[in-house]
Amino acid sequence: MPPVAERSLDVRADFPILARRFGERKLVYLDSAATAQKPAVVIEAVADYLRNHNANVHRGVYALAREADAAYDGARVRVAAFTGAEVDTTIFTKNVTEAINLVAYSWGRANLRAGDAVLITQMEHHANIVPWQVLCRERQATLRYLEVDERGELSLQQLEDELARGDVRLVAFTHISNVLGTINPVQEMTARVRAAGAVSLIDGAQAVPHMPVDVPSIGADFYAWTGHKALGPTGIGVLHGRREILEAMPPFLTGGDMISSVDFQSATWNELPAKFEAGTPMVAEAVGLGVAVDYLSELGMERLRAHERALAAHMLERLPQVPGLRVVGPPEAERRGGLASFTLDGIHPHDVAELADRGGVCIRAGHHCAQPLMRCLGVGATARASVGVYNEPEDIDALVDALISGREVFGLR
Ligand SMILES: Cc1ncc(COP(=O)(O)O)c(C=O)c1O
C-alpha cells in the first residue's frame, strides 16, 4: 500500500468502525466534535503496547521497563513535534478539561489576587468556564466575558477595551468554537494579551485535530487539547506551556514521579514535564496518541483542513435546503471548522438527532457543554453535525435526506 500521503483523502478503510452496519444501514458518523473514530494503526498500537511492552514507566531497570519508557517518552516527542512545541513543556493530562484545571489550580492560585480579573468568552465550553468561576470565587476575583456578535464572532476591539481596564491577569479562549464553528484570530488575540502583560490560555480541543497548529507561532502562554478528538484514545490530553511560567508554577497534583526528593516533612519537585505528571501516567493512551498524530501528519494537516473546509461548505449549502433549518455561526466555510449547529423549526434538537439516527446518521443534540452560549443564542439546545477526515459529502446528503423525510413524520411540509 502506498504511504497515506500519496493516497487521496479516501481513508475510510483505515477506520474499522466505519464498516459496522446497523441493520440495513451503514454507519454515517457526523459526531467527530464529540469524539473522533480511531484508525486501525492507533487501535493496534495500543494493543501492541499492552500485549508486548507493558511495564510501569520511569522506575524499572529491566529491558521490558526500558521499552515502556521509550514508548511513553517517544510518544511525547511525537506529540510535541506535531504542534511544533518543546518536548519538556508538553505535559500529558487526562484530557483538555484536566489541562485547563491544572492551570486554574496551579497558576491561578499562585497568581490571582482579590480585585484581579479573568477574561473568557461567551463561546467557551464548560471546561473553559467552570474552572475560572471556581478560581475567581475563591480568590475574590472577577470573571468577565468577551461577547459573541450576531455572526458568532468575537471583537478584538472589545478585547483591547477589557485589557485597557488594567485588572485582567489571564485571558482564556477557544481556538475553534464547538458550537458555532468559529475560528478565532488566536494570534492577534495572544499578541494583545501579551502586550497588556496578561497570560493567555487557548482551548485547542476543536482545532488541533482539524487544522495545522503551530503552538510557538500562535504565541499563547498555555495551549491545551485533548487526544480522543485527534484520533487518539480517550484518557489522554495535552498542555503546552511557556517554560518560564511552568517552571515558576507550583505542582497541581502531588505524589510519585513528580518529586525530586521527599523527606518526612517536605519534598522538592522534579523537572518539567514530570513535575506536572503525578503518579503512573496514561502510558498506553499516550502511545496511541503518538501514533494518531503521526497518522495525521502523514495525511498532511493542510490537506486535511482543505478536505474538511470543503465538507463545511457542503454543509452550509445543503443543510439550509431543509425547510425551517437555521445554522448558527459564521456563514463562510473558511471562517469555521468542520461543524454546523442548527435548529429546525417545530422539532426539538433531541428529536432531530433521533430522526437522523433513523436514517443511520449519528449527530449530537443538546447544549454541547456551552449553556451560557445557548442563552446568548436564545435557544436551550441545538443539533450539531461535525465531520472528520473520514467523512464524505454523501454523509451530509444522508443527513439532509433523513431530516427532510423526518419532517414528514412530524407532519411538517
Ligand atoms: C472546545 C472544547 N473544549 C473542551 C472540551 C472538553 O474535552 P474533554 O472532555 O476531552 O476534556 C470539548 C469537548 O467537547 C470541546 O469541544
Ligand as a Chemical Component Dictionary entry (heavy atoms), coordinates in Angstrom:
data_LIG
# 
_chem_comp.id                   LIG 
_chem_comp.type                 NON-POLYMER 
_chem_comp.pdbx_formal_charge   0 
_chem_comp.three_letter_code    LIG 
# 
loop_
_chem_comp_atom.comp_id 
_chem_comp_atom.atom_id 
_chem_comp_atom.alt_atom_id 
_chem_comp_atom.type_symbol 
_chem_comp_atom.charge 
_chem_comp_atom.model_Cartn_x 
_chem_comp_atom.model_Cartn_y 
_chem_comp_atom.model_Cartn_z 
_chem_comp_atom.pdbx_ordinal 
LIG C1 C1 C 0 -13.965 23.313 22.750 1  
LIG C2 C2 C 0 -13.935 22.173 23.734 2  
LIG N1 N1 N 0 -13.285 22.341 24.880 3  
LIG C3 C3 C 0 -13.217 21.363 25.796 4  
LIG C4 C4 C 0 -13.810 20.142 25.581 5  
LIG C5 C5 C 0 -13.697 19.077 26.633 6  
LIG O1 O1 O 0 -12.942 17.986 26.175 7  
LIG P1 P1 P 0 -12.583 16.792 27.146 8  
LIG O2 O2 O 0 -13.916 16.259 27.619 9  
LIG O3 O3 O 0 -11.840 15.814 26.314 10 
LIG O4 O4 O 0 -11.779 17.342 28.269 11 
LIG C6 C6 C 0 -14.505 19.914 24.402 12 
LIG C7 C7 C 0 -15.180 18.632 24.165 13 
LIG O5 O5 O 0 -16.297 18.549 23.740 14 
LIG C8 C8 C 0 -14.568 20.967 23.445 15 
LIG O6 O6 O 0 -15.233 20.821 22.295 16 
# 
loop_
_chem_comp_bond.comp_id 
_chem_comp_bond.atom_id_1 
_chem_comp_bond.atom_id_2 
_chem_comp_bond.value_order 
_chem_comp_bond.pdbx_ordinal 
LIG C1 C2 SING 1  
LIG C2 N1 SING 2  
LIG C2 C8 DOUB 3  
LIG N1 C3 DOUB 4  
LIG C3 C4 SING 5  
LIG C4 C5 SING 6  
LIG C4 C6 DOUB 7  
LIG C5 O1 SING 8  
LIG O1 P1 SING 9  
LIG P1 O2 DOUB 10 
LIG P1 O3 SING 11 
LIG P1 O4 SING 12 
LIG C6 C7 SING 13 
LIG C6 C8 SING 14 
LIG C7 O5 DOUB 15 
LIG C8 O6 SING 16 
# 
